[in-house]
Amino acid sequence: MSEVPPAVRELRLVVTADDYDEALRFYRDVLGLPERAAFSSPDGRVTILEAGRATLELTDPNHAAFIDEVEVGKRVAGHIRVAFEVDDSTAVTARLAEAGADVIAEPTRTPWNSLNSRLEAPGSLQLTLFTELGDQGEPG
């Protein structure tokens, strides 16, 4: 039986940031997302940053509320939240806070055995930073 190639080759999250320069500095220079390409025109600029492997996590409202309760203690996210797996969520949370992100919740050990924090970042994105702690991983 032959495998069918995936219909989608890349997930690209497009964020319109009112302060483009601040958002670029934060995500590229502070969080460390490598720049793949940058383009400009008389009408504006765009930069494409590498963010590792991409997945699309779908959740229903009840599970989204559960995740918020675990990570933050109450429902705070809108319908989109960006989650980045990092090697040390505690250190990266501190680094991003120093760079201007608002910490909503410090790193917390989750029932699915990861260490997750929550931040409000440039571009009006709510971020989860997570570090997997063991083999019991479930999407966060």
ABEGO torsion letter per residue (X at the ends): XBBBBBABABBBBBBBBABAAAAAAAAAAAAGBBBABBBBBAAEBBBBBBAEBBBBBBBBAAAAAAAAAAAAGBBABBABBBBBBBABAAAAAAAAAAAGBBBABBBBBBAAGBBBBBBBBBGGBBBBBBBBABAABBBX
